[in-house]
Amino acid sequence: AEPRLAEAQKGLLSAMQNVAKSRHVVKLFVEKQWEGVVQQLEEMQAMFPDHRNDKLWLMQARGYQQLGRWADTTRAAGLLMQCVGYSGRWEGGQARMMGVLMGAAAALGM
């Protein structure tokens, strides 16, 4: 029971750190501090390589786009597309629609 408890505590601490970091990233995004957005999200990826939050991928793609990092924008947009569903209606404002638009614009910018 003791190893399970320690593992659960470690997981909970990690999740709490992720939430705090996510809030910080949103603050940086709203303030248009693109270098900070990209740096924080890259750190989060290293900590949680399997994260599948489409909003974070979208924010990362936007940060790369604003910094003129076209290859990174295209990569982040592609990873975003892996997180979202392909079926259903395509409507403006959806993460997948914005991801496609950013990825296409970045490909043209390369």
N, CA, C and O atoms as CSV, one atom per row, in Angstrom:
chain,resi,resn,atom,element,x,y,z
A,1,ALA,N,N,0.833,-1.196,0.000
A,1,ALA,CA,C,0.000,0.000,0.000
A,1,ALA,C,C,0.873,1.253,0.000
A,1,ALA,O,O,0.520,2.261,-0.613
A,2,GLU,N,N,2.001,1.187,0.682
A,2,GLU,CA,C,2.877,2.368,0.778
A,2,GLU,C,C,3.410,2.819,-0.590
A,2,GLU,O,O,3.379,4.017,-0.871
A,3,PRO,N,N,3.894,1.916,-1.450
A,3,PRO,CA,C,4.362,2.363,-2.773
A,3,PRO,C,C,3.242,2.968,-3.621
A,3,PRO,O,O,3.469,3.919,-4.369
A,4,ARG,N,N,2.035,2.414,-3.501
A,4,ARG,CA,C,0.901,2.968,-4.249
A,4,ARG,C,C,0.571,4.376,-3.786
A,4,ARG,O,O,0.280,5.255,-4.598
A,5,LEU,N,N,0.619,4.583,-2.488
A,5,LEU,CA,C,0.331,5.904,-1.937
A,5,LEU,C,C,1.364,6.914,-2.424
A,5,LEU,O,O,1.013,8.024,-2.825
A,6,ALA,N,N,2.629,6.530,-2.389
A,6,ALA,CA,C,3.694,7.426,-2.851
A,6,ALA,C,C,3.511,7.749,-4.331
A,6,ALA,O,O,3.713,8.891,-4.746
A,7,GLU,N,N,3.133,6.757,-5.125
A,7,GLU,CA,C,2.916,6.971,-6.563
A,7,GLU,C,C,1.731,7.901,-6.792
A,7,GLU,O,O,1.780,8.778,-7.654
A,8,ALA,N,N,0.662,7.706,-6.010
A,8,ALA,CA,C,-0.521,8.561,-6.132
A,8,ALA,C,C,-0.193,10.001,-5.754
A,8,ALA,O,O,-0.637,10.936,-6.420
A,9,GLN,N,N,0.585,10.182,-4.684
A,9,GLN,CA,C,0.979,11.528,-4.266
A,9,GLN,C,C,1.830,12.199,-5.337
A,9,GLN,O,O,1.669,13.386,-5.620
A,10,LYS,N,N,2.733,11.427,-5.926
A,10,LYS,CA,C,3.589,11.958,-6.992
A,10,LYS,C,C,2.737,12.385,-8.190
A,10,LYS,O,O,2.969,13.448,-8.767
A,11,GLY,N,N,1.761,11.572,-8.564
A,11,GLY,CA,C,0.872,11.898,-9.670
A,11,GLY,C,C,0.034,13.132,-9.405
A,11,GLY,O,O,-0.164,13.960,-10.294
A,12,LEU,N,N,-0.459,13.255,-8.180
A,12,LEU,CA,C,-1.257,14.414,-7.806
A,12,LEU,C,C,-0.421,15.687,-7.844
A,12,LEU,O,O,-0.880,16.712,-8.349
A,13,LEU,N,N,0.782,15.636,-7.323
A,13,LEU,CA,C,1.678,16.791,-7.349
A,13,LEU,C,C,1.984,17.197,-8.786
A,13,LEU,O,O,1.986,18.384,-9.113
A,14,SER,N,N,2.237,16.231,-9.626
A,14,SER,CA,C,2.522,16.494,-11.030
A,14,SER,C,C,1.329,17.159,-11.713
A,14,SER,O,O,1.501,18.108,-12.479
A,15,ALA,N,N,0.136,16.670,-11.442
A,15,ALA,CA,C,-1.072,17.250,-12.030
A,15,ALA,C,C,-1.272,18.689,-11.558
A,15,ALA,O,O,-1.646,19.554,-12.350
A,16,MET,N,N,-1.028,18.947,-10.284
A,16,MET,CA,C,-1.168,20.302,-9.748
A,16,MET,C,C,-0.152,21.248,-10.395
A,16,MET,O,O,-0.478,22.398,-10.690
A,17,GLN,N,N,1.055,20.776,-10.611
A,17,GLN,CA,C,2.072,21.593,-11.273
A,17,GLN,C,C,1.659,21.886,-12.707
A,17,GLN,O,O,1.873,22.990,-13.208
A,18,ASN,N,N,1.072,20.904,-13.361
A,18,ASN,CA,C,0.624,21.081,-14.740
A,18,ASN,C,C,-0.475,22.139,-14.823
A,18,ASN,O,O,-0.465,22.971,-15.730
A,19,VAL,N,N,-1.408,22.115,-13.896
A,19,VAL,CA,C,-2.489,23.103,-13.874
A,19,VAL,C,C,-1.919,24.504,-13.654
A,19,VAL,O,O,-2.317,25.448,-14.337
A,20,ALA,N,N,-0.999,24.643,-12.713
A,20,ALA,CA,C,-0.394,25.948,-12.445
A,20,ALA,C,C,0.360,26.453,-13.673
A,20,ALA,O,O,0.266,27.632,-14.016
A,21,LYS,N,N,1.096,25.584,-14.326
A,21,LYS,CA,C,1.852,25.966,-15.512
A,21,LYS,C,C,0.900,26.338,-16.647
A,21,LYS,O,O,1.168,27.278,-17.394
A,22,SER,N,N,-0.203,25.612,-16.781
A,22,SER,CA,C,-1.190,25.914,-17.827
A,22,SER,C,C,-1.781,27.305,-17.624
A,22,SER,O,O,-1.950,28.059,-18.582
A,23,ARG,N,N,-2.090,27.637,-16.394
A,23,ARG,CA,C,-2.631,28.974,-16.107
A,23,ARG,C,C,-1.614,30.059,-16.466
A,23,ARG,O,O,-1.971,31.106,-17.005
A,24,HIS,N,N,-0.362,29.797,-16.164
A,24,HIS,CA,C,0.691,30.758,-16.489
A,24,HIS,C,C,0.812,30.928,-18.004
A,24,HIS,O,O,0.989,32.044,-18.493
A,25,VAL,N,N,0.717,29.829,-18.740
A,25,VAL,CA,C,0.795,29.890,-20.202
A,25,VAL,C,C,-0.360,30.726,-20.756
A,25,VAL,O,O,-0.158,31.538,-21.659
A,26,VAL,N,N,-1.553,30.536,-20.228
A,26,VAL,CA,C,-2.706,31.308,-20.699
A,26,VAL,C,C,-2.475,32.797,-20.451
A,26,VAL,O,O,-2.795,33.625,-21.303
A,27,LYS,N,N,-1.926,33.136,-19.296
A,27,LYS,CA,C,-1.619,34.536,-18.981
A,27,LYS,C,C,-0.620,35.104,-19.993
A,27,LYS,O,O,-0.811,36.208,-20.504
A,28,LEU,N,N,0.436,34.353,-20.277
A,28,LEU,CA,C,1.423,34.799,-21.253
A,28,LEU,C,C,0.801,34.953,-22.640
A,28,LEU,O,O,1.116,35.894,-23.368
A,29,PHE,N,N,-0.082,34.025,-22.997
A,29,PHE,CA,C,-0.741,34.067,-24.303
A,29,PHE,C,C,-1.593,35.325,-24.436
A,29,PHE,O,O,-1.529,36.021,-25.449
A,30,VAL,N,N,-2.386,35.608,-23.414
A,30,VAL,CA,C,-3.251,36.793,-23.433
A,30,VAL,C,C,-2.407,38.069,-23.542
A,30,VAL,O,O,-2.802,39.031,-24.201
A,31,GLU,N,N,-1.252,38.062,-22.892
A,31,GLU,CA,C,-0.349,39.224,-22.930
A,31,GLU,C,C,0.530,39.240,-24.181
A,31,GLU,O,O,1.352,40.141,-24.348
A,32,LYS,N,N,0.362,38.252,-25.058
A,32,LYS,CA,C,1.107,38.137,-26.313
A,32,LYS,C,C,2.620,38.072,-26.106
A,32,LYS,O,O,3.399,38.636,-26.876
A,33,GLN,N,N,3.004,37.377,-25.057
A,33,GLN,CA,C,4.423,37.141,-24.773
A,33,GLN,C,C,4.789,35.796,-25.405
A,33,GLN,O,O,4.883,34.777,-24.720
A,34,TRP,N,N,4.992,35.815,-26.722
A,34,TRP,CA,C,5.115,34.592,-27.514
A,34,TRP,C,C,6.312,33.732,-27.132
A,34,TRP,O,O,6.202,32.507,-27.095
A,35,GLU,N,N,7.447,34.348,-26.850
A,35,GLU,CA,C,8.626,33.566,-26.443
A,35,GLU,C,C,8.312,32.773,-25.178
A,35,GLU,O,O,8.648,31.593,-25.076
A,36,GLY,N,N,7.670,33.426,-24.220
A,36,GLY,CA,C,7.309,32.759,-22.971
A,36,GLY,C,C,6.305,31.644,-23.185
A,36,GLY,O,O,6.411,30.584,-22.569
A,37,VAL,N,N,5.329,31.874,-24.055
A,37,VAL,CA,C,4.326,30.857,-24.366
A,37,VAL,C,C,5.008,29.607,-24.908
A,37,VAL,O,O,4.771,28.494,-24.438
A,38,VAL,N,N,5.861,29.818,-25.908
A,38,VAL,CA,C,6.531,28.686,-26.555
A,38,VAL,C,C,7.447,27.962,-25.563
A,38,VAL,O,O,7.465,26.732,-25.512
A,39,GLN,N,N,8.192,28.715,-24.791
A,39,GLN,CA,C,9.116,28.099,-23.826
A,39,GLN,C,C,8.360,27.266,-22.793
A,39,GLN,O,O,8.741,26.130,-22.510
A,40,GLN,N,N,7.299,27.825,-22.236
A,40,GLN,CA,C,6.535,27.109,-21.209
A,40,GLN,C,C,5.875,25.849,-21.777
A,40,GLN,O,O,5.861,24.802,-21.130
A,41,LEU,N,N,5.335,25.961,-22.984
A,41,LEU,CA,C,4.682,24.793,-23.576
A,41,LEU,C,C,5.696,23.715,-23.962
A,41,LEU,O,O,5.399,22.525,-23.859
A,42,GLU,N,N,6.876,24.116,-24.400
A,42,GLU,CA,C,7.914,23.122,-24.685
A,42,GLU,C,C,8.335,22.396,-23.410
A,42,GLU,O,O,8.577,21.189,-23.428
A,43,GLU,N,N,8.422,23.139,-22.299
A,43,GLU,CA,C,8.745,22.514,-21.012
A,43,GLU,C,C,7.642,21.540,-20.593
A,43,GLU,O,O,7.921,20.455,-20.082
A,44,MET,N,N,6.394,21.935,-20.814
A,44,MET,CA,C,5.281,21.056,-20.459
A,44,MET,C,C,5.308,19.781,-21.307
A,44,MET,O,O,5.003,18.695,-20.814
A,45,GLN,N,N,5.673,19.919,-22.584
A,45,GLN,CA,C,5.773,18.747,-23.441
A,45,GLN,C,C,6.834,17.786,-22.920
A,45,GLN,O,O,6.646,16.570,-22.939
A,46,ALA,N,N,7.943,18.337,-22.458
A,46,ALA,CA,C,9.007,17.484,-21.926
A,46,ALA,C,C,8.532,16.754,-20.671
A,46,ALA,O,O,8.876,15.590,-20.462
A,47,MET,N,N,7.741,17.434,-19.831
A,47,MET,CA,C,7.229,16.828,-18.607
A,47,MET,C,C,6.117,15.815,-18.894
A,47,MET,O,O,6.029,14.774,-18.243
A,48,PHE,N,N,5.269,16.135,-19.878
A,48,PHE,CA,C,4.098,15.316,-20.201
A,48,PHE,C,C,4.074,15.053,-21.708
A,48,PHE,O,O,3.268,15.648,-22.423
A,49,PRO,N,N,4.941,14.175,-22.194
A,49,PRO,CA,C,5.053,13.975,-23.642
A,49,PRO,C,C,3.792,13.441,-24.320
A,49,PRO,O,O,3.656,13.559,-25.538
A,50,ASP,N,N,2.879,12.864,-23.565
A,50,ASP,CA,C,1.665,12.303,-24.153
A,50,ASP,C,C,0.442,13.201,-24.005
A,50,ASP,O,O,-0.684,12.760,-24.235
A,51,HIS,N,N,0.662,14.479,-23.616
A,51,HIS,CA,C,-0.507,15.342,-23.424
A,51,HIS,C,C,-1.218,15.541,-24.755
A,51,HIS,O,O,-0.585,15.657,-25.805
A,52,ARG,N,N,-2.543,15.578,-24.691
A,52,ARG,CA,C,-3.338,15.678,-25.903
A,52,ARG,C,C,-4.375,16.783,-25.756
A,52,ARG,O,O,-5.543,16.591,-26.093
A,53,ASN,N,N,-3.959,17.920,-25.262
A,53,ASN,CA,C,-4.862,19.049,-25.083
A,53,ASN,C,C,-4.814,19.911,-26.335
A,53,ASN,O,O,-3.814,20.581,-26.592
A,54,ASP,N,N,-5.885,19.898,-27.110
A,54,ASP,CA,C,-5.887,20.621,-28.379
A,54,ASP,C,C,-5.709,22.124,-28.200
A,54,ASP,O,O,-5.129,22.781,-29.065
A,55,LYS,N,N,-6.191,22.674,-27.103
A,55,LYS,CA,C,-6.046,24.122,-26.889
A,55,LYS,C,C,-4.579,24.497,-26.675
A,55,LYS,O,O,-4.122,25.532,-27.160
A,56,LEU,N,N,-3.847,23.657,-25.950
A,56,LEU,CA,C,-2.424,23.936,-25.739
A,56,LEU,C,C,-1.640,23.812,-27.037
A,56,LEU,O,O,-0.742,24.614,-27.295
A,57,TRP,N,N,-1.968,22.811,-27.864
A,57,TRP,CA,C,-1.294,22.694,-29.164
A,57,TRP,C,C,-1.607,23.901,-30.038
A,57,TRP,O,O,-0.741,24.390,-30.763
A,58,LEU,N,N,-2.844,24.380,-29.969
A,58,LEU,CA,C,-3.232,25.541,-30.750
A,58,LEU,C,C,-2.463,26.782,-30.280
A,58,LEU,O,O,-1.991,27.576,-31.093
A,59,MET,N,N,-2.348,26.934,-28.978
A,59,MET,CA,C,-1.583,28.059,-28.435
A,59,MET,C,C,-0.116,27.966,-28.845
A,59,MET,O,O,0.510,28.978,-29.160
A,60,GLN,N,N,0.425,26.765,-28.841
A,60,GLN,CA,C,1.824,26.586,-29.220
A,60,GLN,C,C,2.020,26.917,-30.701
A,60,GLN,O,O,2.983,27.591,-31.064
A,61,ALA,N,N,1.116,26.448,-31.548
A,61,ALA,CA,C,1.212,26.760,-32.975
A,61,ALA,C,C,1.136,28.265,-33.198
A,61,ALA,O,O,1.881,28.809,-34.013
A,62,ARG,N,N,0.249,28.935,-32.487
A,62,ARG,CA,C,0.112,30.396,-32.611
A,62,ARG,C,C,1.384,31.102,-32.146
A,62,ARG,O,O,1.826,32.065,-32.773
A,63,GLY,N,N,1.961,30.634,-31.068
A,63,GLY,CA,C,3.216,31.227,-30.597
A,63,GLY,C,C,4.319,31.096,-31.630
A,63,GLY,O,O,5.029,32.060,-31.913
A,64,TYR,N,N,4.463,29.907,-32.191
A,64,TYR,CA,C,5.472,29.701,-33.236
A,64,TYR,C,C,5.181,30.590,-34.443
A,64,TYR,O,O,6.095,31.165,-35.034
A,65,GLN,N,N,3.910,30.698,-34.801
A,65,GLN,CA,C,3.528,31.525,-35.946
A,65,GLN,C,C,3.933,32.979,-35.712
A,65,GLN,O,O,4.495,33.621,-36.599
A,66,GLN,N,N,3.650,33.487,-34.536
A,66,GLN,CA,C,3.972,34.877,-34.228
A,66,GLN,C,C,5.484,35.129,-34.210
A,66,GLN,O,O,5.938,36.247,-34.450
A,67,LEU,N,N,6.250,34.082,-33.924
A,67,LEU,CA,C,7.713,34.205,-33.899
A,67,LEU,C,C,8.338,33.924,-35.268
A,67,LEU,O,O,9.553,34.029,-35.431
A,68,GLY,N,N,7.510,33.568,-36.242
A,68,GLY,CA,C,8.020,33.282,-37.574
A,68,GLY,C,C,8.726,31.936,-37.674
A,68,GLY,O,O,9.529,31.722,-38.583
A,69,ARG,N,N,8.441,31.046,-36.765
A,69,ARG,CA,C,9.039,29.704,-36.776
A,69,ARG,C,C,8.100,28.772,-37.534
A,69,ARG,O,O,7.331,28.018,-36.939
A,70,TRP,N,N,8.182,28.842,-38.863
A,70,TRP,CA,C,7.214,28.189,-39.732
A,70,TRP,C,C,7.228,26.673,-39.615
A,70,TRP,O,O,6.162,26.060,-39.549
A,71,ALA,N,N,8.388,26.057,-39.587
A,71,ALA,CA,C,8.442,24.591,-39.486
A,71,ALA,C,C,7.824,24.123,-38.167
A,71,ALA,O,O,7.101,23.127,-38.132
A,72,ASP,N,N,8.113,24.846,-37.089
A,72,ASP,CA,C,7.530,24.491,-35.790
A,72,ASP,C,C,6.017,24.709,-35.788
A,72,ASP,O,O,5.274,23.935,-35.185
A,73,THR,N,N,5.566,25.769,-36.468
A,73,THR,CA,C,4.124,26.024,-36.577
A,73,THR,C,C,3.435,24.864,-37.273
A,73,THR,O,O,2.399,24.376,-36.821
A,74,THR,N,N,4.025,24.427,-38.382
A,74,THR,CA,C,3.456,23.320,-39.147
A,74,THR,C,C,3.415,22.048,-38.307
A,74,THR,O,O,2.419,21.324,-38.325
A,75,ARG,N,N,4.493,21.772,-37.570
A,75,ARG,CA,C,4.553,20.579,-36.724
A,75,ARG,C,C,3.497,20.630,-35.628
A,75,ARG,O,O,2.788,19.650,-35.400
A,76,ALA,N,N,3.390,21.775,-34.946
A,76,ALA,CA,C,2.412,21.909,-33.864
A,76,ALA,C,C,0.982,21.800,-34.405
A,76,ALA,O,O,0.119,21.196,-33.768
A,77,ALA,N,N,0.738,22.383,-35.573
A,77,ALA,CA,C,-0.601,22.283,-36.176
A,77,ALA,C,C,-0.913,20.833,-36.531
A,77,ALA,O,O,-2.047,20.382,-36.367
A,78,GLY,N,N,0.086,20.106,-37.016
A,78,GLY,CA,C,-0.111,18.689,-37.332
A,78,GLY,C,C,-0.414,17.872,-36.089
A,78,GLY,O,O,-1.277,16.994,-36.114
A,79,LEU,N,N,0.294,18.158,-34.996
A,79,LEU,CA,C,0.036,17.444,-33.743
A,79,LEU,C,C,-1.342,17.797,-33.194
A,79,LEU,O,O,-2.024,16.951,-32.614
A,80,LEU,N,N,-1.742,19.037,-33.378
A,80,LEU,CA,C,-3.087,19.452,-32.987
A,80,LEU,C,C,-4.125,18.615,-33.734
A,80,LEU,O,O,-5.105,18.156,-33.146
A,81,MET,N,N,-3.902,18.423,-35.031
A,81,MET,CA,C,-4.856,17.662,-35.834
A,81,MET,C,C,-4.949,16.214,-35.369
A,81,MET,O,O,-5.992,15.580,-35.536
A,82,GLN,N,N,-3.884,15.685,-34.794
A,82,GLN,CA,C,-3.932,14.324,-34.265
A,82,GLN,C,C,-4.780,14.245,-32.996
A,82,GLN,O,O,-5.277,13.175,-32.646
A,83,CYS,N,N,-4.945,15.371,-32.310
A,83,CYS,CA,C,-5.704,15.394,-31.053
A,83,CYS,C,C,-7.208,15.538,-31.263
A,83,CYS,O,O,-8.005,15.106,-30.430
A,84,VAL,N,N,-7.583,16.142,-32.374
A,84,VAL,CA,C,-9.004,16.442,-32.588
A,84,VAL,C,C,-9.616,15.446,-33.563
A,84,VAL,O,O,-8.910,14.800,-34.337
A,85,GLY,N,N,-10.895,15.338,-33.515
A,85,GLY,CA,C,-11.588,14.430,-34.417
A,85,GLY,C,C,-11.679,14.988,-35.824
A,85,GLY,O,O,-11.720,16.202,-36.024
A,86,TYR,N,N,-11.709,14.098,-36.786
A,86,TYR,CA,C,-11.797,14.515,-38.185
A,86,TYR,C,C,-13.230,14.515,-38.699
A,86,TYR,O,O,-13.524,15.113,-39.734
A,87,SER,N,N,-14.110,13.852,-37.981
A,87,SER,CA,C,-15.487,13.752,-38.469
A,87,SER,C,C,-16.320,14.898,-37.918
A,87,SER,O,O,-15.925,15.596,-36.984
A,88,GLY,N,N,-17.460,15.063,-38.514
A,88,GLY,CA,C,-18.363,16.121,-38.076
A,88,GLY,C,C,-18.220,17.365,-38.935
A,88,GLY,O,O,-17.386,17.428,-39.837
A,89,ARG,N,N,-19.038,18.332,-38.639
A,89,ARG,CA,C,-19.037,19.588,-39.394
A,89,ARG,C,C,-17.784,20.390,-39.114
A,89,ARG,O,O,-17.265,20.394,-37.998
A,90,TRP,N,N,-17.313,21.058,-40.128
A,90,TRP,CA,C,-16.178,21.971,-39.989
A,90,TRP,C,C,-16.760,23.372,-39.856
A,90,TRP,O,O,-17.406,23.886,-40.769
A,91,GLU,N,N,-16.516,23.973,-38.703
A,91,GLU,CA,C,-17.053,25.303,-38.441
A,91,GLU,C,C,-15.931,26.222,-38.003
A,91,GLU,O,O,-14.964,25.791,-37.375
A,92,GLY,N,N,-16.071,27.487,-38.340
A,92,GLY,CA,C,-15.092,28.479,-37.908
A,92,GLY,C,C,-14.998,28.518,-36.394
A,92,GLY,O,O,-15.999,28.357,-35.697
A,93,GLY,N,N,-13.803,28.730,-35.895
A,93,GLY,CA,C,-13.595,28.811,-34.455
A,93,GLY,C,C,-13.219,27.501,-33.806
A,93,GLY,O,O,-12.799,27.482,-32.649
A,94,GLN,N,N,-13.365,26.387,-34.539
A,94,GLN,CA,C,-12.960,25.095,-33.989
A,94,GLN,C,C,-11.437,25.010,-33.996
A,94,GLN,O,O,-10.775,25.603,-34.848
A,95,ALA,N,N,-10.898,24.274,-33.047
A,95,ALA,CA,C,-9.446,24.108,-32.976
A,95,ALA,C,C,-8.909,23.497,-34.258
A,95,ALA,O,O,-7.864,23.919,-34.753
A,96,ARG,N,N,-9.605,22.511,-34.803
A,96,ARG,CA,C,-9.093,21.864,-36.020
A,96,ARG,C,C,-9.103,22.818,-37.207
A,96,ARG,O,O,-8.198,22.771,-38.039
A,97,MET,N,N,-10.110,23.683,-37.300
A,97,MET,CA,C,-10.171,24.648,-38.396
A,97,MET,C,C,-9.015,25.640,-38.277
A,97,MET,O,O,-8.350,25.949,-39.265
A,98,MET,N,N,-8.785,26.133,-37.073
A,98,MET,CA,C,-7.687,27.078,-36.876
A,98,MET,C,C,-6.340,26.405,-37.096
A,98,MET,O,O,-5.418,27.021,-37.631
A,99,GLY,N,N,-6.221,25.149,-36.688
A,99,GLY,CA,C,-4.982,24.408,-36.900
A,99,GLY,C,C,-4.662,24.237,-38.372
A,99,GLY,O,O,-3.514,24.403,-38.785
A,100,VAL,N,N,-5.666,23.908,-39.162
A,100,VAL,CA,C,-5.473,23.744,-40.603
A,100,VAL,C,C,-5.053,25.078,-41.220
A,100,VAL,O,O,-4.128,25.123,-42.032
A,101,LEU,N,N,-5.719,26.143,-40.844
A,101,LEU,CA,C,-5.385,27.459,-41.404
A,101,LEU,C,C,-3.966,27.882,-41.033
A,101,LEU,O,O,-3.225,28.384,-41.878
A,102,MET,N,N,-3.588,27.680,-39.771
A,102,MET,CA,C,-2.225,28.044,-39.357
A,102,MET,C,C,-1.177,27.177,-40.036
A,102,MET,O,O,-0.140,27.674,-40.476
A,103,GLY,N,N,-1.451,25.882,-40.120
A,103,GLY,CA,C,-0.505,24.981,-40.769
A,103,GLY,C,C,-0.310,25.315,-42.233
A,103,GLY,O,O,0.812,25.297,-42.738
A,104,ALA,N,N,-1.417,25.624,-42.923
A,104,ALA,CA,C,-1.332,25.975,-44.349
A,104,ALA,C,C,-0.579,27.288,-44.528
A,104,ALA,O,O,0.262,27.398,-45.420
A,105,ALA,N,N,-0.867,28.278,-43.699
A,105,ALA,CA,C,-0.164,29.554,-43.794
A,105,ALA,C,C,1.314,29.391,-43.511
A,105,ALA,O,O,2.147,30.023,-44.161
A,106,ALA,N,N,1.646,28.551,-42.547
A,106,ALA,CA,C,3.059,28.313,-42.205
A,106,ALA,C,C,3.772,27.607,-43.339
A,106,ALA,O,O,4.926,27.919,-43.635
A,107,ALA,N,N,3.096,26.649,-43.985
A,107,ALA,CA,C,3.709,25.946,-45.108
A,107,ALA,C,C,4.007,26.914,-46.246
A,107,ALA,O,O,5.029,26.787,-46.920
A,108,LEU,N,N,3.123,27.875,-46.459
A,108,LEU,CA,C,3.367,28.887,-47.490
A,108,LEU,C,C,4.494,29.835,-47.087
A,108,LEU,O,O,5.185,30.377,-47.949
A,109,GLY,N,N,4.681,30.037,-45.794
A,109,GLY,CA,C,5.718,30.942,-45.301
A,109,GLY,C,C,7.119,30.341,-45.329
A,109,GLY,O,O,8.109,31.062,-45.205
A,110,MET,N,N,7.203,29.016,-45.491
A,110,MET,CA,C,8.522,28.362,-45.467
A,110,MET,C,C,9.274,28.591,-46.747
A,110,MET,O,O,10.398,28.112,-46.896
